[in-house]
Amino acid sequence: MRLYKIILLLLLSFSTNYTLALSTDSSQAILIEADMASMDNIKRVAVYEGNVIIMQGSIRINAVKITLNYTKEQNLDKIIATGKPVYFSQQLDNKEIVKAQAYKMEFHAAKNTIYLTKNAELYKEKDGKNIYSSKAPRIIYDTASAIIKADKGRVFIKIHPQTKKK
């Protein structure tokens, strides 16, 4: 239990060093490429299959299948992506890059939260170098506040030392 509290404290203290995701991403158009697409406007769902690529600003998602659920107002509600694995990347305002992968990824737009499950991994890079990495059965990443939670089994976290500018 004590080790859990130490890891949680490290995560919380580390997460306060994050800056928010690239502030212009949400105002950009969503671009989608796939081998097949189907839409159901009554159920407000779109399904894309086969080498699916979604881009919005600095955000990029690659998957085998992506299901988009949207609201009556045509706003994004939820993305469910599956793959072997699904890949996600996003640039932050401070030029750092967050990358993630898992066999399943869910993004809940109203909560600004990504749920990575099944062999989940999340990395943070700065100047092309890993500065943080985590691996767990499930990782929850709040894209608005940059808070990371890893759970549902054994969690592996690696925080790389930072070189100081002279």
N, C-alpha and C positions, 0 to 999 in steps of 0.2 A: 504494500500500500504506500509505503514511504517513497519507493522508486517511482510509482505512478504520480505522486504529488510533485516530485522533482521534475519529471518529464513535462507535466502540465505547466509548471512554473517556467521552465525553459521555453516551452512553446508560446506561452503568453508573453513573456518578456521579448522573445524573438519577434513575435508577430507585431509588436508595437513599432518595430523598425521598418515595417512595410509601408509603402505609400499606396494610394488607391490605384486601381486599374486605370488604364489610359482613359482620361475623362471624355474623349471624343468618340469612343467606340459605340456607345449606345445611340448616338445621333447618326451613325452611318447606316447605309442600306445593308440588308442581309443578302449575300450572294450565295447561291446554291448550285452545285454541279453533282450529277448522279447519272447512273446508267438507266434508271427507271424512276418515275415519279407518279404519285396518285394523290388526289385531293378530294376531301369530302367536306364541302362547305356547311352542310347541315350539322355534322358532328364536330366541325372546326378542327380537323386533323389533316396533316399532310405527311405522306410516307415517302422517303427517298431510299433507294437501295442500289448497291453496287458502286464501290469506290466513291463514296459520298464525301464531298468537301463543302464545308460551310465557312464563309468568311464574313466578318463584320468588323471593319476597322482593323485593329491589330489582332483580333481574335481569329483563330483558325481551328476547325475541328475536322478530323479525318475519321471515317468510320465505314463499316460495311452497310449498316442500316441506321437511318435517323428518322425518328418520328417527331414532328412538330405539332404541338397543340397550341391553338391560339384562341383569343377571346372574341366575343361578339364584335368588338371594336377593331378587330384584325391585329391586335397586339400579341406579341409572343407571350405565351403562358409557360410552356414547358418543352424542353428538348429531351428526348430519350435516345441515346446513341449506343449501339453495340458494335463490337469489332474484335479483332484478334491482334492487337488491342485497338481501342479508340485512342486517338491522340488529340491533345488540346494544347494550345499555346496562346499567350496574351502578353503584350508589352504593358508595363506599368508606366505611370507618368514620370518616374525617376529613371527611365530607360532600362530598368531591370526586366527580365522576362520570366514569366511563370510557365512551366511546361508540366503536363500531366499525361498519364496514360492509365488505362484500366480496360477490362473487358466490357464493362458497362459504365456509362456516364449519364447522369441526369442533371439537367440545369433547370432550376426553378426561378423564373424571371422575377417574380414578385419578391422573393427572398434574396435574390442575387447570390444564390448558393449552388455550388456544383457538388454532387454526390458521386464519388468514384468508388466502384465496388469490383471485386474479383481481381486480385493482383494489382491493387492501386499503387501508383507511384506519383509523387509530386516533387518538382525541382524548381529552384529559383536560381537564375543565372544573372551575373553581372559582368560585363565586358567579356562575354564568351566563356566565363568560368563558373562552375557550380559553386554556389555559396550555401546552399541548403538542399537537403533531399530527405524524403520520407517515403517509407514503404509500409503498407498495412493492408489487411483485408478490406478496409473501408477508410476512405479519407473524405472529409467534408471540408470544402473550401468556400469561404464567404468572399466573393469577389469584390464586394463593396468595402469591407473592413479589413480584408486580407487575413482573417483569422482561419487557422488550420486546425482541424481536429482529426486525429487518427485513432481508430478503435476496431473493435470486433475481432480481436486476436492479438498476436504478437506484433508490436510496432517497432520499426527501425528508423532512427533519425540520425542524420549526420549533418553537423554544422561545420562548414569549412572556415578556417581562419581567414580573416580579411587582411590584405596587405595595406598598410597605411601609406598615403601619398606624402611625399616629402616636400 
